[in-house]
């Protein structure tokens, strides 16, 4: 069960050194780099940490970043969209998932 759980989990952190350590110790664990900002090389940032995912604030994510990451197999998520009016913009970017603090408000 431990290996199945490892493959089913994501661990992401603002501390990319921790992500690098976890990725090396648990290669099946999917890991990601949390970031508030727009990196010049988003794929390089994630790969340097041994990660699979870039998780950015909705303040910084854009379609160019999403396309660059997807072209190299990096998953992209954004946090936290709390405005239902903004959903179409983020959906159009092709994000892999979108975080929110108000899931029931966005569903209605």
C-alpha positions, -999 to +999 in steps of 0.1 A: +000+000+000+029+024+007+041+024-029+006+029-042+001+059-019+034+073-030+024+073-066-010+088-058+003+118-038+017+152-047+040+171-024+047+207-032+066+234-012+080+269-015+113+253-002+126+238-034+156+222-016+131+200+003+115+191-030+149+181-044+156+160-013+122+143-014+125+136-052+158+120-047+147+098-018+113+089-033+115+089-071+079+077-075+066+106-054+053+135-075+067+167-063+062+204-072+077+238-066+054+265-052+063+300-063+050+335-061+065+351-091+071+345-128+103+325-134+124+332-165+129+294-169+099+277-153+109+242-166+145+246-155+133+257-120+111+226-116+137+202-131+165+216-109+144+205-079+137+171-094+100+181-096+071+174-118+049+204-111+050+242-110+024+258-087+020+295-091-002+322-077-030+333-101-013+367-100+015+353-121+004+324-142+000+330-180-006+310-211+030+313-222+042+297-190+016+269-192+025+261-228+063+261-220+058+237-191+034+214-209+058+212-239+084+196-215+060+175-195+057+198-164+023+199-147+010+234-139-015+245-113-024+279-100-037+291-066-061+306-054-088+316-078-116+329-056-135+348-082-160+329-104-157+356-131-120+347-135-126+310-142-129+312-180-095+330-182-078+303-163-096+275-181-085+289-214-048+287-202-050+249-201-040+246-164-039+211-151-058+222-120-068+254-102-069+259-064-095+279-045-105+289-010-142+289-019-150+257-039-187+258-034-189+294-045-172+286-078-194+256-085-227+275-083 
